[in-house]
Amino acid sequence: MALSGMRGLSVFISDIRNCQNKEQERLRVDKELGNIRTRFKNEKGLTPYEKKKYVWKMLYIYMLGYDVDFGHMEAVSLISAPKYPEKQVGYIVTSCLLNENHDFLRLAINTVRNDIIGRNETFQCLALTLVGNIGGREFAESLAPDVQKLLISSSCRPLVRKKAALCLLRLFRKNPDVVNVDGWSDRMAQLLDERDLGVLTSSTSLLVALVANNHEAYWSCLPKCVKILERLARNQDVPQEYTYYGIPSPWLQVKTMRALQYFPTIEDPNTRRSLFEVLQRILMGTDVVKNVNKNNASHAVLFEALALVMHLDAEKEMMSQCVALLGKFIAVREPNIRYLGLENMTRMLMVTDVQDIIKRHQAQIITSLKDPDISIRRRALDLLYGMCDVSNAKDIVEELLQYLSTAEFAMREELSLKAAILAEKFAPDLSWYVDVILQLIDKAGDFVSDDIWFRVVQFVTNNEDLQPYAAVKAREYLDKPAIHETMVKVSAYILGEYSHLLARRPGCSPREIFSIIHEKLPTVSTSTIAILLSTYAKILMHSQPPDTELQNHIWTIFRKYESCIDVEIQQRAVEYFALSRKGEALMDVMAEMPKFPERQSALIKKAEDTEADTAEQSAIKLRTQQQTSNALVVTDQHPANGTPPVHQLGLVKVPSMSNVDHKAPDQEITQTNGTLTVVDPQPTEPSADLLGDLLGPLAIEGPPGAAPQSVPNAVPGTEAAQNVNEALAIAPVEEQTNTVQPIGNIAERFHALCLKDSGVLYEDPYTQIGIKAEWRAHHGRLVLFLGNKNTAPLASVQALILPPSHLRIELSLVPETIPPRAQVQCPLEVINLRPSRDVAVLDFSYKFGTHLVNVKLRLPAVLNKFLQPILLSAEEFFPQWRSLSGPPLKLQEVVRGVRPMPLMEMANLFNSFRLMICPGLDPNANNLVASTTFCSESTRAMLCLVRIETDPADRTQLRLTVASGDPTLTFELKEFIKEQLISIPAVSPAPAPAPAPAPTPAPAPAPAAVTPQAQSPSPPTGLSDPGAMLAGLLH
């Protein structure tokens, strides 16, 4: 029916489009919803035409993003209308507004079944589309047998059978235990003889799902699939409408070859020979052309054929042909094709006797490391890593080291790890291995884990011939004016153990070795100072009889660190000083390290634990996993600082949702919500200029001489703040047995409430928890709105608050029962005792019928709620900034991995977190200065100052400086701001009452072969407008 036939609907859509702003649109929608609600109350006076018109309006309002919580019964009732226009409206609106668990759907099952088994093909298609879209368990139990009968019926038109196959596929994927497919192998074999390509394509999609579940029952379908491929490859009996850019039904070819990959092998020689002839034809007939659409279709078929060739373990000649074809692809200009060529060549490495053929393309693969597209560079790195062996290890590792200097930060950690593993596995000699690792540390020290230099030390210790060479190389690197702290560690360790082997070389006397190592002492962290003290004791031991001047110098250093606050350094200094005064006893205690026991390399084990197939997992690998074990095997990976007990409740922190840089040895680690967050070292020496480096130039990397100092995350009176239990996001972390799933994203709701004071904290089909808050200084008053959405009461309701130690929280009494369609309010008083990012947890549980639901939710009583923004002038700001001269009251950190954003957007972000931007204080237009006051019972109202220095050339990193009069507050505020900058939570719109149903699978154009970063084109304007989409449905 044309849109012009409903004047009221056309006028309403025109009114919405003519609204000047969102508020006008909302008022117009509210008015229309009120009118519809009034008319539905008097349903007896409604004509079918009016009911249809109002239901269309409800759908349009829902498509605009507004909640439509009434009129569902009217939409369902239209399904049983005898005329097509009303029935079409009922089916479309019901499939959009209702989900599979909605009670009203039970009322429509009989009507839908009557339409399916009826003789009206149009009604059958409408019913099958609804069942496929919703796919609920009740639909599967009641309607699956009827859908199966339609599929195999010879009296139905191909259009209906095609929809029946897709509907059955949806029901089987959603409820495989309900849909009975026993004995269907013969029926599927018959369906594969179908001449209509539409029915055949839909049936093949169903076959792929069936053989993925149990291929043993469908061996009779295997020769049928090969015959389908033969028919398509020879372009026999293929209608023009199924030929896509000269390629016969490419989507059917892809699905058929995907189904064949679930069978372990092909025993029949005739069938195998026929299949290889088809594959040979595909390999020979595919080339790169200018037409993008044809390329996408032909390459989709080609790469599926390659996967099938690898699965069948074809002859070496065909494998060579595949590699040669991929070699042509990685040399073309089109990035999508290069990406796919590299990805599939990496897959080919799993096949035996192919690696030597792939090596012929090594030069082209190395060239891909310099490609502008990072996804292509990653695939090239994976391929080089996989194809490396003893014969080409030197060339590949040298290329990786050369590329390391120019690689972006996102790849350096992976690049460093793979280079270190290859050097260890395929080193022609150990001296070359030492050279590679030292170069690696020199070029990318921030991304070299401790495991790498630990392994070098093990090799050097266990090989006496290597020790003098390693000591010479370490001495050479120490001559450089600026080296990474990891290089200081490994060089100091090696020279402490083996510098006596270089005593006769010029510049290698004990005094000279000590002098060059001691120059690095002011620039290193506490963990490295401990290693340097051991090195000094070793040098003193090797210089027997003692050099008096050297001995007195080292003793002075030991005495200096006897009062160090760090227990490890203090203990070493005291013990080394006492031992060194005993003369000969020092030689016994500080004797050379014994050889390490032989053990598996930690690097190789790490690679095995974390290695993942970056390409899409092939069907053969999936099938192998299914045959090996019926249970899911989870690799036991332990975090570096221990695993929190799963039964224990700990404090929680606002999570950082970003990927952090690999930790450098001089960085301290705090654990935030289960994710390791790297805290960069803080400079200990304040700047002497007016603003304490506020007006200085931006130096993202910082001078190498800056001495880092770790700032403890210590909250007075709370030892749990340093416990790994704080890492839990929702505690206790245990297997959730809830059968009731929440509506919407709980994490997104929490992050939204961190920015505003009212909203929905949690919602599921039975209940909704809202929150409204008011904050004054260090006091907060929250009201929890516990709502029952159903017509039956909620029983056994419990709400407990699990507060962190820095919050004092009192919750009023919560009733055990919430009446139907009722809402209860539970006031909550919050007092902030001291600064912390820990978050309180609401433990909420209830019982509805047989469902026992228990959820643990973070409450938005977060650090920024206790901030009061304040605008400072230059006369007020500068004296305060000068008075906070350095750590721990003023902390500075380089933050990497920041989401790029304009400076104005960053300023708005700070304002939303109650940090007032003070314009005009920083003469650099690329910097921001903010001020606020933090309120707690311990600090009262304490001024906090913040400075952000951005780099216009690289918006992904910045320097953050935070200052306040309380060390804990400074640290916690710095970490809070860093978490928001690294990962900014996107506030999603309020969810609809029910999730939108998934679309019915249908034959699509040929799959596009694109890289993961390729952006899909934006939809046409007409199709993105709900009014235009609705008009299309009405035609």
N, C-alpha and C positions, 0 to 999 in steps of 0.2 A: 504494500500500500504506500503510495507516495506521501511524503512529508506534508505536502500542501493539503492533503485530505484531513489533517488534524490542525485546525487553525489555532486552537488553544496551545498546543505543543509548540507550533512554530513561533507564536507570539512570545511564549516563555523563553525559548532559546534565544530569540532576538533581544529580549530584555536582558538576559544574562550577558550576552556579548557586548551590549551597549553600556554596561556598568563601568564607571570610571575608576573604581578601586575595589579592593577586596571587601571592604565594609559594606558598600552598596550591594555587592553580589550576595553577601551573607544575609542581609536584610531581605533581599528579594527571594532567596531560597527559603528562609524561615517563613516568609509570608505564604509561599506556595505549599510548603509542607503543612502549615496550619490549615490551609484550604483543603488539601488532599485528606488530611486526617478527619476533618469535619464531614466531608462527603462520604468517606468510608464508614463512618458511624451510621449513616443512613443508607446502608448498602442495598436495601430493597428498592430504593428509588433510583438506583444507578442502572443505566442501560449498558449492555455489553460494550458499546462503543466508548462510553464515558469511563468505564472501568479500565478498558484497554489504554485510553489516553492517559489516565492518571498513573497507571503502572509504568508507561513509557517515561513519564515525567520523573517518577521515582528512580528509574534506572539512570536517567541523565544526571540527576542530582548526585547519585552514588558515584557516577563516573567523574564528577567534578571533585570528589574527595570528601563529601559530607557523609555523616552517619545517617543511615536510613534504618531506624529500628522499629518500624511498623509497616503494615501493608503486605507483609510476607504471605499471609493467608490468602489475600486477594490475588497475589501473583500465582500461588500454587493452584488456586481454584480455576484459573484460566486454562490450565493444562487440560482440564476435562471439557473445555468448550468444544462444540461440534464443528465450528468453522475454523478454517486455517488462520485468518488474521489474529483471532483471539488466542488460539492454541500456540501460534508462533511466539506471541508476546509472553505467554506463560512460561514456555520452555526457556526462552532467552533470559528473562529476568530471574527465574528461579535458579538457573545455573550460575548467574552472576552474584546474586545476593546471598544464597544459602550454601553452607558447607556440608560435608558428608554427615556431620553429627547433629544436624538440625532436626528437631522433632517433627516439623511440618512435612519433611520429606517422606515420612512413613505414610502420610495421607495420600501421597501421589503414586505410590508403588503400583497399585492395581491399575490406575489409569495408564501409567507408562507401559505396563506389561500388555494391556489391551492394545495399545498403539503398536507395540513391537510385533505381536502375533496377528495383528490385523492385516488387511489387504491393501490399505492405503500406503503407497510407498513414501509419499511426502511425510506422513505422520511417523512412519517407521524411522526415517532419517532424523527427524526432530528428536524422537525418543532415544535413539542410539547416541546422538550427540550429547544429550543431557547425561545419560548414564556414563559415557566416556569421560565427560568433563568432571563429574562429581566423584565417581569411582568408589563409593563407600562400601563398607562391608555388607550392609543390609541389601544394597543393590546387587552386589555380587552373589549373595546367597539366594536371592529371589529371582534374579533375571539372567544369570550366566547361562543356564541351560537353554533358555529361549534364544539368547544371542548366538550360541553355538549352532542351534538348529538353523537360524537364518544364514549363517556363514556357509554351511554345507548344502543349503537348499538349492536345487537346480532351477526352481521356478522363480527365484528372486532376480531382479535386475542387478547388473554388476555394481551400480552405485550403492545399493543397499548392502550387498555382500562386502564391499570394500569398507563401508562404515562399520559393519559388524565385526570384521577382522580387527580393526583399530580399537573398537570398543572392548572386545575380548582381550586384546593386548593390554589395555589400560587396567582392566579388572584383574588380570593375572599378575601384572607388576605390583599392583596395590595389595592384592590379597591372594598370594600364590597358594595358601593353604585351603582356601575356600573354593576356588575355581578348579573343578575336576577335569584334568586333562589325561587321565589314564586311558590307554588304548587309542590315543589320538594320532599315533604315528602313521597309520594307514590313511587316515583322513587328511593329514598334512601332506602326505605323498600325493594324494589325489588333487589337493589344492594346488600343488606345484605343477600340475599338468594344465592348469588354467591358461587359456589363450589370451584373455583380457589382461593387459599389463597392469591396470589399476588394481584389480583383485589380486594379481600375482605379487605386486609390490607390497600391498598390505599384508598378505599372507606370509611373505618372506620376513617382514618385520616381526610377526608373531613367531615364526620359526626361530629367529635369532634368540628371542627371549626363552623359548622352550629348550633349545639345545644348550643354552648357557646354564640352565637349571639341571638338565639331565640329558647328555648327548647319547647315552647308551640306548635309549628307547627310539632314537630317530635315525638309525643307520640306513633305513630304506629311503630316506630323503636325500642322502648324499649323491647318488647318481643323478637324481632329478635336478639338484642344484647345478651339477656340471653341465647338464643338457640346457639349462636356462642360460648359462654363460656362453655355451656354444651358439645358441640361437641369437643372443645379443651381439656376440663378437662377429658373427657373419651377417648381422643386420637382416635376419630372416623374419618376416611377418611382424615387423615393428611399425606400428602406426606413426604417422607423421607427428601427431601431437605428443608422442613420447620420445621424440628425437630432439635432443638439446644441443644446438650448435653442431649438428652432424654426428653426435655421439648417441647411440641407442640407449635410452633410459639409464643414464649413469648412476642414479640413486639405486636402481635395482641391482646393477652390477656390484656396487659397493656392499649392499646388504647380503647378497649371495656369497661373496667372498668372505665377508665377516662370519657368516654362519659356518662356512667350511673350516674356519680356523678353530672351531670348538671340537672338531673331530681329531683324534690324535694322529691318525695316518690314513692313507688310502691304499687298501690292500689289492683291489682289483687292478691288474695291469692296464686293461683297456681304458678304464675310467681315469686312471692316473695319466696315461698318455694323452687322452683327450683334454684333460685339464691343463697339462703342460703346454699343449699346442695353443690353447686359448691364452694362457699367460704369456707365451712367447709372442703371440700376435699383439697383445697389449703393450709389452715392453718395446717391440719394434715400431709400433705405430704411434707412440707418444712423443711429442716434441713441443718446444716452446714456441708459441705464436703470439702475435700482437694483441689478439682479442682476449681480454681479461677473463670474461665469462667462460669462454671455451677452455682457457688454461685451467681455471678452477675445476671445471668438470672433468677434464682429461686427467689432471693430476690427482684428483680424488680417487679416480679409478686406478691410476698407476700406483699410488702409494699403498692402496689396499692390496693390490696385486703383489707388491714387494713384500708386504707382511705375510701374505700367503706363501710366497716362494720360500721365505725364511722358515716359516712354520713346517713346510713339507720337506725341508732339508734337501733342496733340489741339487742337481748335478753342478759340479764346479763351474762348468761352462756358463750355465745360466746365472750363477752367482756372480761370475766375472762380468757378465753383461749388465747385471743390475748395478754393480759398483761403477762401471764405466758410464752408465746413464746418470747415476747420481753425481759423478764427477763433472759431467756437463752442466748439471743443474747448479752446483755450487760456484760455477764460474760466470753465471748470467748476471745481468744488472738488476733484475727484479728481486727485491729483498725477500718477498714471501717465498719465492721459489728457492732462493739460497738457503733460507731457514729450513725449509722442508728437506732439502737435499742433505744438509748437515745432520738434521735430526735422524733421518732414515739411515744415513751412513753410520751413525752411532749405534743404531739398532743392529746393523749388519755385523758389528763386532761380536755379537753373541753367537754368530755362526762360525764354525770351524773353517780353517783354510782360506779365510777371506782377508785376514789382516795384512798379509803381504801385498795383496792387490790394492788395498786401501792406502798403503804407504806411498804408492805412486802419486797420490794427490796431496802429499804432505805440504808441499810449497803453497798450494792454493788454500789449504786449510789454515796455514799460518797467516796468510794474507787476510783471511776472514777475521783474525783477531783484531785487526785495525778497522773493521767495518764501523760506520757511524751508528748502526743499530745495536743496542746493548744485548738484545735477545739473540742476535746472530753471533755476537762475541761469546756469549755464554755457551751456545751450542758448539762453537769452534773449540772452546776450552774443554768441554766435556769430551769431544771427539779426540783431541790431542791426548788427553789424559788416558782415554781408553785404548788408543792405538800404540801407546808408548811401550817399548821393550828395550832389551839391552842394545840392540843395533842402532836405535835412533834416540836413545835417552838423552845423550849429550846435546844433540841438536835441539830437541824439544825443550829441555830444561833451560838451555841458554836463551831460547826465544821467549820463554815465559819470564825469565829474569829481566830480559830487555823490555818486555811489555809491561812489567810490573811498575816501572818508573812512570809510565804515562797512563796506567789504568785508573779508572775512576774508583772512588772509595767503595762503591757497592760491590765491586768484584775482588778487591785486594785480599780480603780474608780467605775466600775460596781459592784464589790464585796462589796465595802463599802456602796454604795447606797442601794443595795438589803438587806444587813444585817440590815441597819437602818430602812428600811421600814418594814421588817418582825418583828423586835423588837417592833416597834410602833403598828403594827396591832394585834399582838398576844401576847403581854406582859402579863404574869400571874399577875404581880404586877409592880408598877411604880419603885420601887427600883431596880428591875432587869433590867428594861429599862434604868435607869440611869447608872447602871454598864456597860451594853453593849455599850452604846454610848461613855462613857469615855474610855473604852478599845479600841473602834474603833478609836477614836481620837489619843490615845496613840500609836497604832500600825501603823496607816496609815494616819497621819495628813495631808500629802500633798494631799490626795485624798478625804478628807472629805469636802464637801461644807459647806458654811455658813448656809444653810437651816437646816442642821442636828443639829448644836449646838444651832441655834435659837429655834428649836423645844424643845430641852431639857430645855432651859430657860423658855419656855412657860409652860411646864409641872410642873417644880419646882415652878414657880410663882403661878400657879393656885391650887397647892395642899400643904396646910400648913404642913401636916404630913410628906411630903417628904423633906421639906426644911432643917431640921437639918441633915438628912442622906446625902443629896447632898452636904452640906457644909463640912461634915466630909470627904467624898470621894475626894472633890476638894482639901482639905488641904493635904490629903495623896499624891495625884499626884504631888503637888508642892514640896514635899520633894525630888522628884527624881532629880538627878543632871542635866539631860538634858531632856527637854520635848518639844513637838512641840508648835509652837506659838498659834495654835488654842486651845490647852489645856490651855495656859496662859490666853487666852481671856475668855473661859467659866469659869475657876476657879476663875479668878479675878472678874468676874461679880457676880458669886454665893456668893463668900466670901464678896464682898462689900455689898450685900443685906442682907446676913444671918449669917455673922460671929459672930454677937452679940449673936446668939443662942448657940455658943460654948464657951462663955466667961469663963465658969467655968472649962472647960477641960484644962488639962496641955498642954502648947505650943500653946494655942489658944487665948491669950490675944490680944487686939488691936495692941499693939506694935509688938508682935511676928508675927501676921498676916501681918502687914504692912511690916515688915522686909523681910519676905520670898517672898512676892510679888514684893517688890522693887528690889530684887536681879535679877529679870528677865527683868527689865526695859532696861538695855543697849543692850539687845539682840533682841529686838522686833522692828517691823516696826511702822510707824507713825499712822496707823489705830489702832494698839493695844495700843499705848501710850495714845490715847484719852480715851480708856476704862479704862486704869490704873489710869488716873487722876480722872475719875469719882469714881473709887473704893477708892482712897485716900480720896476724899471728903466724901464718905459714911462712911469710917472708922472713920474719924474725927467727923462726926455727931453722930455715935454710941458711941463714947468715951466721952460723956458728963457726969459729968464735965470734961473738957479737960485735957489730959495729956500734960503738958507744953512742955516737950522735944519732944514728938511726934508731937505736933502741930507746933512747930518751924521747925521741919524737913520737914513736909509736906508743910508749907508755903514757905520754901526755894525752894522746887521743883516747886511750882506754880510760884514763881517769876522767876525762871530759864526759864520756858516755856512761860512767857508772851511776850517774843520777838521771839518766834519760827516762822519760815517762813511759816509753815503750818497754815492756817487760823483757821481750826477747833480746833487744839491743843491750839493755842493762845487764842481763844475765851473762851474755857473751863478753861484754867489756870487763865485768868483775872477774869472771873465770879466766879469761885470757891474760889479764894483768897478773893474777895470782900465779898462773902456770909459768908465765914468762920470767918471773922472778926466781923460779926454781932451776933455771938453766937446763941441765940435761933432761929433766923430767918433761920439758916441753917437747923435746924431740920424740919421746915415746908416745906422748898423747897426740901430737900433731903429725904423726907419721903419714906417709902417702896413702891415699884412699885405696882400699883393696878393689879388686875387679868386681864389677856388678854381675850378679847371676844372669844367665841367659833367660830372656823373657820375650814375650810377644811385644812388638812395637806398639806403643800407645797410639802413635799416629795412624798406623795401618788399622788398628782396632777401631779408632774413631771414624776412619773413613768407611769401614764396613758397617758400623752402627748407623751412621747418618747418611750413607749413600742412598740416593733415590733415583729411580728411573725418571728423568725429566721428560721423556717422551710419554705419550699416552700408553698405558699398559696394554700390551697386546693380548689378544684372546688366548693364545697358547700359554702365556705366563699365568693368566687367571685360571685357566683350566688346570694347570699343573698344581697351583696352590690348592685348588679345590680337591684334587685327588690326594694330595699329600696329607691333608688334615681337614677334618670337618669343623675344627674349632679355629677361632681367630687367634693367631699367635702375635703377641705384643712384645717387642724388644724391650728388655728391662734396661732403661737408660737412667743413670743416676745423675742428678745435678751436681755441679762441682762442689757445692758446700752442703751436701747432705740432702736427704729426703725427709720432708716433714711427716710426722705420723698422721695416718689418715683418720684416726679415731679421735684426734685431739683438736680442741677448739682453740684457735689462735686469733690474735688481732689481725685486722685486714687493712690494706692500704688501697687508695684509689689506683686502679691498674694503669700501667703504661702500656698502650696498645701498639707499640712500635717495635721494630726490629732494632736491637741495639748493636753498636759496633763491637767487634771482638775485643775482649778486655786486654789491655796492655798490662805488663807486670807492675807498673807503678800506679795502677788505678785501683781504688778500693771499690768494693762491690756491695751494694745493698740489694735486698731481694724484695721486689714490689709485686704483690699479687701473683706470685708464682713465676714472675719473669725477672731474670737478672738484668738489672739496670746499672750501667757503668757510670761511675762518678769520676769525672776527670780530676786530676790533681790540682790543688789550689796553690797559687803563688804565695810565698810567705813574706816577701818584701813589698811593702806598699810603695806606690809611686809618690814622688815628691812634688808633683805639680799641684795646681790649685784644687783640682777635683779628684786627686788621687787616681790619675789615669782616666778620669771621666772625659776630658777633652783631648786625650792622646789619640794617636792614629790607631785604627783597628788592626790588630795583629792576630789573625785567626789561629795561627800555629803557635804563637808565643815564642819567646827566646828560649834556646835550649838550656840556658843557665838557670831558669826559674826553678826554685826548689819546691817540690810539691809537699803538701801536708795533708794528711787524711783528717777529715772532720768527722768525729764519731756521731752516729745517730743515736744519741743518748737522751732519753727522757728521764728526768729525775724520778726515782722511785719505781721505775718500770724496767726490770731486766728483760721482760719479754720483747722489748723493742729491738733487741739484738738476736732474738730467737728466730729460727727459720719458720716457726709456726705463723709468723706474721705474713708469710708469703701467701697464705690462703685467701682466695677472693671471696668465696662463700664457704664457710666452714661449718661442720667438719666436711672434709672432702671424702665422700664415700659414694658408692653406687646409688644413683637416684632410681627409686622404684616407682615413682609417680606415673600413673597411667594417664593423668590429666595433663595436657601440654599447655603452657602459657600462650596467650594471644599477644603477639608483638614481641619485640626484642627487649628483654629485661635490662640488659646493659645500656641500651640506648635510652630507655626511660630514666634510668638512674643518672646518666650524664646530663639529660635534659633538666632534671630537677636540681642538679648542681649549679645550673645557670639561672633557674627561676624558683619561685617559692611555692608554687602550687601545680598540681598535675597528677597523673596516674602513675603509681609506683609499680603496680602489678595487676594483671587481669588474666583470667582463664574463663572457660565456659560457664562456671558457676559463681564466681565471685570477682569483685574488683576492689582494689585497695588504692584509695586516693590519699593525697597528702596536701596539707596547707600549713605554711610555716611563717613565723614572724621572728625576726632576729633583732636584738638590741644589745649592743656591746657584747659581753661574753655570755649573755643569756639567750636562750631560744625557746620558743613555744611552738610545738608542732601538734597538729590534729590529724589523726589517722581516721579515714572514712572507710569502714569495712562494710561493703555492700553485698547483698545477696541478690543475684540476677534471676533467680528461678522461682517457681511457684511452690517449692518445697523448702522447709527450713534447713539451714546449715547447722549441724550438730557438732559437739566436741570441739568448739572453737577455742584455740589457745594462741596467745601472742606473747612472746617473751623477748625482751631486749637483752642482747649480749653486748655490753658496752666495752670499749677500750678503756684503759686506765686513765686517760686524760679527759674523759667525759663523765659527768655525773648525770644520770638519766633516771627519771621517775615516770612510770607509765601507770595511768589510771586503770581501774578494774575493767577487764574485757569480758562481756557476757559469754556464757557457754553456748548459747543458741542465738542465731540471727534469724528472725522471722522471714517468711517469703516476701520478696520484693521490698525489703527494708534495708535501712542503712543505719549503722551505729557509729558514734563518734568517740574516739579514745584520745584525750589530751595527753601530751607528752612534754615534760619539762626537761630542758637540756642546759647544763652549765659547763662551760669550757674551763678546765683547770690549767692547762698549759699547752703550748704549741705541739701539734703532731698531725701527721697525715693519716693516722689510723682511722678506721671507719666502724661505726656501730652496725650490728647485724640484727635484723628483726627475724625471729624464728616463728613463723606463722603456720598453723595447721588447722585443718577442719575435716569433717566427714560429711559426704553427700551421697546418700544411698549406700552403694558398696565401695565407693571411691574414698580412700583415705589419702588426703593431700597434705604434704609438708614441704614448705619452701623456705629458704633462707635468703633474705633480701638485704642489701646494703641500704642504710638510711642516709639521705643526703645531708647529714650534719658534718660537712667537710670543712677544711681549713678556711676556704675563702668566705664561708658564711660569717666568720668572726672578724672579717676585715671591714674597716670603715674608710672609704676613700677620702682623701684630703688633698686639696690643691695648694702647692707651695710656691712661693715666689723665689727668685734667685737669692734674696737676702736671707730667707729662711732655710733654703736648701743647702747652700754651700757650707755654712758652719757645721751643720749636722753631718754632711758627707766627709768633711775633713776630720771631724772628731772620731769617726769610725775608721781607724787607720788601716786595719788589715785583719787576717784570720785570727780568731774564729768569728769576729763580729762582721767582717766584710769578706765575702767569698766570691770567687770568680771562676767561671767554667766555660770552656768552649763546647757548645751543644751542636752536635751533628745529626743529620737525618731529619732536619726540620721540614715540615710541610711548607713548600714555597707559597708565599702569599704577599700581596702588596702591603706596604707599610701602614696604610690606613686600615686595612683589615686586621692587621696585628694590633693596632691601637684599639680598635673596637673590641677585639678579643680580651685585651687587658681590662678595658672598662667593664666588660661583662663579668669579670672575676673580681670586681671592686678594687681594681688598681687604677688610680687616677693618673692619666697621662698629663704631664706638666709641659706644655709647649714652650719653646723658646729658651730652655735651659741648656740644651746641647747645641753648639754651633754647627755640628755635622747633621745635615738634613736626613741622613740615612740611619740615625740613631733615635732611640726613644728613652725618655726618662719618666718614671712613674713613682708615685708615693701613696702610702696608705697607712692606716694604724691598725694594729692587731690587738684584739681584746681577749684577755684570759684572766683567770683569778690570780695567777702568779705574776704575770707581767703587767696587768692592768692595760691601759691604752699605750702601746709602744709603737713608735714611729718606725716604718720600714721604707727603705729607698731602693729603687730598682733601676738598672740601666741595661738597655739592649743595644748592642752594636751589630749592625747587619752589614753584609757585604753585597753591594749591588750586583757584583759579577757572579755570586753564588748564593742564592737565597736558601739553600739547604743547610747552611751552617751560620752560626752567630755566636757572639760572646755575651754571656749573661753575668752581671754583677749584682749581688744582693747584699744589703747592709742593714743591720738593726742593732739594738743594744743588748740582744740576748743571743748567745751562740746557737742554741737549739732552734730558736725561731728563724734565724738566718738560714740554717741548713734546711729546715723543713720547707720554708717558703721557696728557696731556690729549687729544691727537688719538685715541689708542686708546680712551679712555673715551667720547669723543663718538661715535665710530663705532658702539660697542655700544649706546649709548642711542638713536641715531637709527634704527638698524635692527637688531633683535634676531633673529638667525637661529633659526628654529624647527627643533629637532632632530626629524627624522622617524624613525619606527620602522624597524627593520632591514628592508630590502626582502626580498620573497619571492624564491625561486630563479628565478622567471619572472614577468614582468609579467602582470597579469590581462588576459584578452582583452576586447576591446570588445564591448558587447552588440549583438545583432542589431537593426537598425532595424525598427521596427514602427509601424503607425498609432497615433497618440497622440491625446489630446484636443486641442481647438483650441489653437493657440499662445497663450500668455498675453502680453498686452501690458503690460509692466512696465518701470519705469525700471531703469537699471543698478544702483541701490542697493537695489532691492527685495529683501528677504530671502525666500527660499523657506521655506515652513513646515517645521518639523522633522518627520521621519517618525514614524509611530506607533510606540509602544514595541514592539509585537509584531514589527514588520518590521525594527526595528533590532537585534533580538536574533538571533544566528546560529542558536540552537536553534529559535526560532519559524520562521525562514526555512526551515530544513531540514525541519521538520515540514510546512510548506506544500508543499514539493516531494514529500513522500512520500504526500500524500493523493491 
